[in-house]
Amino acid sequence: MIKFLKFTGLVGLITPVLVFACILGAVVFWSSFSWLNNALSDLGVQWGVAATLFNFGLVVGGFLLMIFAAGLSTFLGKRLLGKVGVCLFLVACVALVGIGVFNETFSPTHYIVSVMLFVFMPVALLVFVGSLWQQGKRNLGLLTLALGLIAAAPWVLEFTVPYVSGVAVPEFVSGLAGAVWTMVLGYLMLKEPEKADSS
């Protein structure tokens, strides 16, 4: 039987691949999609395969990431900062599900959950930096800091020096940074020594 921490680590390792495969698959099925002029969420209201793939990926991915977050609470949630980070990460997971459930036809709910995802995810990473630093995991903390800043930077730039007319690029870059972090943490949880599983 796969131990809990390792199972949730495996979930964290494979879920971003599923989510981004669905997003890119949806892009393929909507030939008119423009990275410069559209939002990724525009994929969720297209007729046929594009919307099905996109919304399925976000909803299933969000629920799977909640499972990952349960393991994350064991791996990083031993101190207050870690617990706060896990809670923020969970809010981002709920928001990801919300984007898939409440597509652009559900206004203003869709906008609210979209903002929640792209605010809470980078903030969660930045909170995890402090948690990792407290645990002596300095290199992982620096990586988390870099990815947290990468997740936030496209939005800071977009709202200060707009560089695209749509938001697909900042959404993709920000989401990719979060995905890389999730996969790295998933791998580390999967490789965690047995002492973490027996606690």
Helices and strands as residue ranges (DSSP letters): H 4-29, G 40-45, H 49-76, H 80-101, H 109-134, H 138-160, H 168-190, H 194-197
